[in-house]
Amino acid sequence: MTEKAHRVPLWQQLQAVASALLAVRSGVSGTAALGAVSSELRPGVQALLYHVLRSLGRAQALRQALVKRPPPPLADALLCTALALTWREQDAPYDVFTLVNQTVEAGKKNPATRAQAGFVNACLRRFLREREALVAATDDDPVAHWNHPAWWIRRLQKEWPQHWQSILLTSNRQAPMTLRVNARRSSVEDYLQILRNADLNAAAAGRCGVTLAHARPVREIPGFEQGVVSVQDGAAQLAAPLLLDGLRAAVPFRILDACAAPGGKTAHLLEIADCQVTALDVDPARCTRIHETLGRLGLQANVLTGDAANPPAWWDGQLFDAILLDAPCSASGIVRRHPDVRWLRRETDIAQLALIQSRLMKAVWPLLKPQGRLLYCTCSVFRAEGEEQMQTFLAHNTEAVLLPSPGHLMPLDRANGESVPDNLAGDHDGFYYALLEKRAA
């Protein structure tokens, strides 16, 4: 946590964490919940909230073991916050007795939880006395053990029977901070030297990336404000080279980046090739994010607000040499970075999202030139949003040829030595990639 965060009273941070957790439980994204937190509190609150979300399954099981009937929602969120932060002492961000005392203080100082402060105190004091037995009593609960919803665990067990445990373990760890070097401004080797000169440890990660040994605020990263680097996971950095390498078309390539916000992949395309990119997104506010991303990097694209599933509303009739479809998905592959996702998603969402992905594929495929390429990708670990989606599309589109593609990339930490057949080595998010070429008529 930052020095500024340490200056904020811990009880005040815990109040904000409990409020954010309550918002997530009601269906609000973690990003939106944190957006409601004051800028002074936000860094510390985010670190604590993410810790809580990564242990929420255990915390809820412990609360159930302590008291069968939960207190009012905000008090329950405060109690579960403390349990998530203290249940494993070696991982606690503060001394556990300090956390308990400050949690009770947080309850007393909020009129909405003041009446339950004594109850919260009694539960937490009992937990400290009986922690070993209570933790052991919840070990057989899969949700407590893996800190993911039961349906999520079952789905991974079925789809990845040899690797589901490693996927869950890795998904519950904090992701590394990986940067993409702007090839128009620097090279990986030169940028690594810039980091060494700033006493920052990092290692090369793929063709365009470097991974920092320790994450830092972007304002402290050399060259970020000047557009030398961008923050982008290693798996996401595969998209632009996959689409462009070996593309048979005249330069500048004419490319559609469908569902483009916040613009990271649009920018990467422009950094590594001479191309004219149409960056499309259905949300005007998210299109503003694309403009901001490109502005920082000194790049230009044709940014349009429109629904990729409805080309007549925005398409000019000219076919594209290449299309990147980063389709809306469950985001199940990026829970290391967004631990709220696992608690927000419902099992029924997967089929609904698969229908959206299928509709988008069907809509943009006719916009591609013969011998053009379409790269379909999702940041999902579920087969319905990856392999199964692509098998269905190929069965109904005989002019589509599947080129060598990464397929499913699982978020498996290189330290555990495991991989799946089509997985790349490295510490990256979960993704699916399928590269298609359209047969000439």
C-alpha positions as MATLAB code, in Angstrom:
seq = 'MTEKAHRVPLWQQLQAVASALLAVRSGVSGTAALGAVSSELRPGVQALLYHVLRSLGRAQALRQALVKRPPPPLADALLCTALALTWREQDAPYDVFTLVNQTVEAGKKNPATRAQAGFVNACLRRFLREREALVAATDDDPVAHWNHPAWWIRRLQKEWPQHWQSILLTSNRQAPMTLRVNARRSSVEDYLQILRNADLNAAAAGRCGVTLAHARPVREIPGFEQGVVSVQDGAAQLAAPLLLDGLRAAVPFRILDACAAPGGKTAHLLEIADCQVTALDVDPARCTRIHETLGRLGLQANVLTGDAANPPAWWDGQLFDAILLDAPCSASGIVRRHPDVRWLRRETDIAQLALIQSRLMKAVWPLLKPQGRLLYCTCSVFRAEGEEQMQTFLAHNTEAVLLPSPGHLMPLDRANGESVPDNLAGDHDGFYYALLEKRAA';
ca = [
       0.000    0.000    0.000;
       1.076    3.554   -0.606;
       2.397    5.851    2.109;
      -0.699    7.998    1.607;
      -2.936    4.993    2.239;
      -1.115    4.285    5.501;
      -1.923    7.794    6.728;
      -5.652    7.095    6.445;
      -7.052    5.505    9.640;
      -7.505    1.782    9.131;
     -11.045    1.817   10.525;
     -11.987    4.339    7.849;
     -10.564    2.120    5.117;
     -12.432   -0.887    6.532;
     -15.687    1.054    6.461;
     -15.134    1.798    2.781;
     -14.171   -1.817    2.041;
     -17.351   -3.094    3.683;
     -19.455   -0.631    1.673;
     -17.716   -1.679   -1.549;
     -18.214   -5.350   -0.709;
     -21.891   -4.716   -0.081;
     -22.098   -3.042   -3.498;
     -20.439   -6.028   -5.189;
     -22.842   -8.370   -3.431;
     -25.701   -6.328   -4.886;
     -24.321   -6.716   -8.426;
     -22.125   -3.631   -8.798;
     -18.713   -4.186  -10.402;
     -15.631   -3.752   -8.250;
     -14.454   -0.965  -10.549;
     -17.683    0.980  -10.037;
     -17.698    0.314   -6.301;
     -14.160    1.632   -5.982;
     -15.052    4.605   -8.155;
     -17.417    5.733   -5.395;
     -14.527    5.802   -2.871;
     -12.691    9.090   -2.290;
      -9.332    9.401   -4.055;
      -7.529    9.643   -0.704;
      -8.929    6.308    0.452;
      -9.012    4.440   -2.864;
      -5.484    2.901   -3.057;
      -5.679    1.312    0.372;
      -9.319    0.333   -0.039;
      -8.644   -1.350   -3.374;
      -5.800   -3.426   -1.934;
      -7.939   -4.520    1.011;
     -11.066   -5.134   -1.097;
      -9.190   -7.347   -3.547;
      -7.743   -9.307   -0.613;
     -11.272   -9.752    0.740;
     -12.706  -10.848   -2.612;
      -9.955  -13.460   -2.981;
     -10.962  -14.945    0.404;
     -14.694  -14.247    0.369;
     -15.728  -17.888    0.047;
     -13.782  -18.754    3.194;
     -15.030  -15.669    5.035;
     -18.664  -16.458    4.297;
     -18.227  -20.046    5.446;
     -16.586  -18.872    8.668;
     -19.374  -16.385    9.311;
     -21.873  -19.189    8.819;
     -19.948  -21.338   11.307;
     -19.918  -18.502   13.841;
     -23.559  -17.492   13.542;
     -26.303  -19.100   11.485;
     -28.356  -15.953   11.048;
     -26.416  -13.111    9.420;
     -26.606   -9.558   10.783;
     -27.960   -6.723    8.601;
     -26.190   -6.528    5.194;
     -23.656   -3.764    5.939;
     -22.690   -5.265    9.295;
     -22.359   -8.670    7.631;
     -20.120   -7.143    4.964;
     -17.961   -5.612    7.715;
     -17.767   -8.933    9.576;
     -16.890  -10.869    6.422;
     -14.287   -8.243    5.551;
     -12.508   -8.854    8.861;
     -12.767  -12.642    8.540;
     -11.337  -12.559    5.018;
      -8.399  -10.435    6.177;
      -7.603  -12.450    9.316;
      -8.428  -16.094    8.608;
      -4.885  -16.906    7.468;
      -2.573  -14.980    9.764;
       0.532  -15.252    7.569;
      -1.288  -13.462    4.742;
      -2.984  -10.791    6.851;
      -2.116   -7.255    5.683;
      -1.960   -6.058    9.310;
      -1.639   -7.640   12.745;
      -4.842   -9.637   13.248;
      -5.621   -8.067   16.621;
      -5.235   -4.630   15.062;
      -7.611   -5.645   12.274;
     -10.208   -6.844   14.766;
      -9.942   -3.706   16.899;
     -10.180   -1.434   13.862;
     -13.122   -3.390   12.450;
     -15.030   -2.888   15.678;
     -14.073    0.799   15.610;
     -15.368    0.997   12.038;
     -18.662   -0.482   13.192;
     -18.995    1.966   16.088;
     -18.258    5.041   13.974;
     -20.889    4.299   11.316;
     -24.481    5.008   12.426;
     -25.667    2.253   10.094;
     -23.636   -0.422   11.938;
     -23.288    1.041   15.438;
     -25.997   -1.207   16.880;
     -24.189   -4.319   15.584;
     -20.658   -3.312   16.678;
     -20.842   -5.399   19.851;
     -22.087   -8.408   17.879;
     -19.232   -8.029   15.355;
     -16.749   -7.736   18.231;
     -18.038  -10.911   19.905;
     -17.875  -12.886   16.641;
     -14.345  -11.779   15.867;
     -13.038  -12.394   19.409;
     -14.484  -15.884   19.286;
     -12.912  -16.416   15.888;
      -9.462  -15.455   17.215;
      -9.872  -17.910   20.107;
     -11.115  -20.782   17.941;
      -9.541  -19.939   14.603;
      -7.757  -23.248   13.989;
     -10.875  -25.327   14.675;
     -13.188  -23.041   12.707;
     -10.902  -22.991    9.663;
     -10.592  -26.779    9.790;
     -14.371  -27.090   10.018;
     -14.774  -25.140    6.768;
     -12.025  -26.920    4.813;
     -14.463  -29.432    3.296;
     -16.574  -26.643    1.794;
     -15.366  -26.294   -1.847;
     -16.380  -22.633   -2.021;
     -14.396  -21.897    1.147;
     -11.421  -23.947    0.008;
     -11.165  -22.542   -3.527;
     -12.818  -19.129   -3.011;
     -14.867  -19.438   -6.195;
     -18.596  -20.120   -6.635;
     -19.608  -23.784   -6.621;
     -20.862  -23.702  -10.228;
     -17.530  -22.227  -11.401;
     -15.580  -24.984   -9.661;
     -17.805  -27.712  -11.114;
     -17.485  -26.297  -14.614;
     -13.696  -26.223  -14.468;
     -13.611  -29.761  -13.066;
     -15.636  -30.951  -16.049;
     -13.850  -28.952  -18.749;
     -10.276  -29.158  -17.434;
     -10.154  -32.346  -15.314;
      -6.343  -32.432  -15.214;
      -5.789  -28.750  -14.488;
      -8.798  -27.292  -12.673;
      -6.991  -27.058   -9.325;
      -4.046  -25.181  -10.795;
      -6.375  -22.839  -12.673;
      -8.231  -21.973   -9.470;
      -5.054  -21.538   -7.430;
      -3.501  -19.246  -10.011;
      -6.733  -17.313  -10.480;
      -6.659  -16.475   -6.779;
      -3.182  -14.946   -6.880;
      -2.358  -11.352   -7.637;
      -1.439  -10.910  -11.299;
       1.960   -9.517  -12.298;
       2.195   -6.092  -13.907;
       3.131   -6.523  -17.558;
       3.828   -3.622  -19.899;
       3.674   -3.453  -23.683;
       6.525   -1.484  -25.240;
       5.453    0.851  -28.039;
       7.511   -0.379  -30.993;
       7.342    3.093  -32.565;
       9.024    4.622  -29.516;
      11.409    1.996  -28.135;
      12.346   -1.692  -28.043;
      12.090   -4.255  -25.272;
      15.880   -4.266  -24.786;
      16.137   -0.493  -24.692;
      13.221   -0.156  -22.322;
      14.639   -2.782  -19.970;
      17.756   -0.622  -19.782;
      15.603    2.408  -18.943;
      14.091    0.406  -16.084;
      17.496   -0.717  -14.856;
      18.636    2.907  -14.846;
      15.626    3.658  -12.630;
      16.516    0.753  -10.301;
      13.423   -1.192  -11.343;
      13.673   -4.933  -11.874;
      11.875   -6.414  -14.867;
      12.133   -9.221  -17.401;
      11.229   -9.537  -21.062;
       7.816  -11.104  -21.688;
       7.213  -12.095  -25.296;
       7.799  -10.013  -28.386;
       6.696   -6.628  -27.033;
       6.357   -7.032  -23.285;
       8.203   -6.606  -20.016;
       6.989   -7.796  -16.627;
       7.849   -5.737  -13.565;
       9.134   -7.554  -10.499;
       6.849   -5.337   -8.418;
       3.737   -3.491   -9.559;
       3.809    0.296   -9.416;
       1.333    3.126  -10.003;
       1.395    4.010  -13.709;
       2.496    7.578  -12.965;
       5.725    6.111  -11.529;
       6.503    3.957  -14.588;
       9.210    5.533  -16.779;
       7.833    6.623  -20.134;
       4.188    5.807  -19.443;
       2.883    9.362  -19.718;
       5.018    9.855  -22.851;
       3.449    6.835  -24.568;
       6.528    4.605  -24.472;
       4.668    1.784  -22.716;
       1.140    0.657  -21.864;
      -0.166   -1.756  -19.251;
      -1.346   -4.946  -20.964;
      -1.246   -8.593  -19.914;
       1.001  -10.925  -21.874;
      -1.907  -12.978  -23.230;
      -3.661   -9.867  -24.511;
      -0.436   -8.807  -26.251;
      -0.713  -11.835  -28.556;
      -3.731  -10.455  -30.427;
      -2.132   -7.907  -32.752;
       0.802  -10.098  -33.928;
      -1.485  -13.094  -34.426;
      -3.793  -11.093  -36.660;
      -1.079   -9.354  -38.671;
       1.749  -11.884  -39.071;
       1.562  -13.295  -42.604;
      -1.476  -11.236  -43.595;
      -1.733  -11.149  -47.396;
      -2.903   -7.623  -48.157;
      -1.623   -4.320  -49.439;
      -0.264   -1.838  -46.917;
      -1.801    0.014  -45.196;
      -4.019   -2.782  -43.938;
      -7.669   -1.917  -43.444;
      -8.634   -3.368  -40.042;
     -11.779   -3.495  -37.926;
     -11.311   -3.743  -34.176;
     -14.820   -4.675  -33.061;
     -15.667   -4.186  -29.368;
     -12.469   -2.137  -29.145;
     -12.682   -0.277  -25.811;
     -10.574    0.662  -23.935;
      -8.302    0.610  -26.986;
      -5.290   -1.433  -25.945;
      -5.441   -3.829  -28.881;
      -6.263   -0.991  -31.317;
      -3.124    0.794  -30.148;
      -1.008   -2.348  -30.453;
      -2.115   -2.833  -34.061;
      -1.100    0.744  -34.876;
       2.207    0.370  -33.046;
       3.422   -2.619  -35.047;
       1.983   -2.091  -38.549;
       1.010    0.525  -41.078;
      -2.739    0.179  -40.945;
      -6.019    2.031  -40.953;
      -8.004    0.871  -37.945;
     -11.709    1.348  -37.374;
     -12.161    1.039  -33.617;
     -15.790    0.249  -32.827;
     -17.599    0.111  -29.506;
     -21.268    0.248  -28.596;
     -20.741    2.499  -25.544;
     -19.998    6.214  -26.170;
     -18.286    6.554  -22.789;
     -16.004    3.636  -23.603;
     -15.218    5.219  -26.986;
     -13.904    8.180  -25.029;
     -11.513    5.751  -23.347;
     -10.271    4.672  -26.787;
      -9.551    8.296  -27.709;
      -7.676    8.782  -24.415;
      -5.589    5.650  -24.965;
      -4.638    6.653  -28.505;
      -3.992   10.261  -27.491;
      -1.435    9.268  -24.867;
       0.370    7.101  -27.412;
       0.226    9.639  -30.242;
      -1.796    7.303  -32.482;
      -4.903    7.777  -34.601;
      -7.821    5.537  -35.532;
     -11.338    5.945  -36.870;
     -13.272    5.587  -33.603;
     -16.972    4.825  -34.081;
     -19.819    4.301  -31.660;
     -21.921    1.414  -32.896;
     -23.044   -2.161  -32.355;
     -20.814   -4.651  -34.149;
     -23.847   -6.918  -34.464;
     -25.598   -4.275  -36.611;
     -23.166   -3.277  -39.409;
     -25.737   -1.346  -41.525;
     -25.816    1.313  -38.808;
     -22.098    2.164  -39.051;
     -20.307    0.276  -41.867;
     -19.255    2.220  -44.993;
     -19.486   -0.839  -47.272;
     -15.725   -1.316  -47.768;
     -14.472   -4.798  -46.862;
     -11.713   -5.192  -44.278;
      -8.381   -6.969  -44.715;
      -8.538   -8.124  -41.106;
     -10.994   -8.119  -38.214;
     -10.238   -8.411  -34.525;
     -13.259   -9.554  -32.538;
     -12.489   -9.356  -28.826;
     -15.979  -10.446  -27.897;
     -17.848   -9.691  -24.665;
     -17.408  -12.664  -22.355;
     -17.511  -13.897  -18.771;
     -14.040  -12.413  -18.041;
     -13.352  -15.678  -16.219;
      -9.739  -15.547  -17.387;
      -8.920  -12.236  -15.713;
     -10.129  -12.837  -12.150;
      -6.560  -12.353  -10.915;
      -6.952   -8.691  -11.860;
     -10.683   -8.411  -11.188;
     -11.495  -10.763   -8.298;
     -15.054   -9.418   -8.115;
     -15.928  -11.133  -11.422;
     -16.264  -14.592   -9.888;
     -18.882  -13.346   -7.395;
     -20.785  -11.263   -9.968;
     -21.180  -13.931  -12.647;
     -23.995  -16.476  -12.671;
     -23.850  -19.843  -14.399;
     -26.663  -18.813  -16.732;
     -24.521  -15.901  -17.966;
     -22.245  -18.230  -19.940;
     -24.913  -19.441  -22.367;
     -26.245  -15.907  -22.791;
     -22.763  -14.565  -23.528;
     -22.114  -17.401  -25.978;
     -25.218  -16.322  -27.923;
     -23.894  -12.740  -28.093;
     -20.508  -13.995  -29.293;
     -22.159  -16.133  -31.975;
     -24.275  -13.204  -33.162;
     -21.203  -10.959  -33.395;
     -19.232  -13.563  -35.368;
     -22.125  -13.983  -37.804;
     -22.447  -10.196  -38.235;
     -18.809   -9.268  -38.875;
     -17.698  -12.268  -40.965;
     -19.331  -10.899  -44.166;
     -17.318   -7.663  -43.746;
     -14.050   -9.540  -44.395;
     -12.314   -9.694  -47.780;
     -11.536  -13.048  -49.398;
      -8.144  -14.210  -48.052;
      -8.673  -11.816  -45.145;
      -8.285  -12.842  -41.517;
     -10.535  -12.725  -38.488;
      -9.138  -13.224  -35.003;
     -11.741  -14.285  -32.461;
     -10.723  -13.928  -28.822;
     -12.234  -13.917  -25.356;
     -10.663  -13.536  -21.921;
     -12.448  -16.677  -20.753;
     -11.412  -20.107  -19.502;
     -14.751  -21.703  -20.368;
     -15.034  -23.821  -23.514;
     -18.482  -22.473  -24.430;
     -16.825  -19.100  -25.080;
     -13.842  -20.594  -26.880;
     -13.402  -23.998  -28.464;
     -17.115  -24.865  -28.583;
     -17.956  -21.459  -30.049;
     -15.393  -21.909  -32.801;
     -16.403  -25.498  -33.629;
     -19.985  -24.336  -34.151;
     -18.933  -21.426  -36.351;
     -16.696  -23.594  -38.557;
     -19.482  -26.159  -38.968;
     -21.781  -23.478  -40.421;
     -19.206  -21.490  -42.453;
     -17.395  -23.721  -44.912;
     -15.428  -20.794  -46.401;
     -13.718  -20.271  -43.015;
     -10.354  -21.975  -42.487;
      -8.874  -22.279  -39.002;
      -5.201  -21.268  -39.091;
      -2.649  -22.293  -36.425;
      -3.941  -20.641  -33.256;
      -3.107  -20.656  -29.538;
      -6.554  -21.923  -28.569;
      -7.201  -21.862  -24.823;
      -4.512  -20.191  -22.738;
      -4.953  -21.027  -19.076;
      -3.844  -18.740  -16.227;
      -1.259  -21.205  -14.952;
       1.685  -19.785  -13.039;
       4.987  -20.878  -14.579;
       6.202  -21.642  -11.050;
       3.890  -24.650  -10.749;
       5.376  -26.212  -13.879;
       2.015  -27.144  -15.398;
       0.581  -26.410  -18.812;
      -2.138  -27.580  -21.142;
      -1.370  -28.752  -24.688;
      -2.055  -25.419  -26.378;
      -0.860  -23.236  -23.499;
       2.069  -20.857  -23.768;
       4.750  -20.806  -21.106;
       4.465  -17.821  -18.837;
       2.446  -16.026  -16.230;
      -0.565  -14.588  -18.030;
      -4.332  -14.271  -17.948;
      -6.729  -16.858  -19.323;
      -7.630  -16.284  -22.988;
      -8.927  -18.037  -26.070;
      -7.657  -17.287  -29.588;
      -8.832  -18.658  -32.932;
      -7.456  -17.227  -36.197;
      -9.610  -17.697  -39.294;
      -8.943  -17.037  -42.956;
     -11.703  -16.586  -45.533;
     -11.313  -18.800  -48.607;
     -11.141  -16.983  -51.918;
     -14.309  -17.341  -53.981;
];
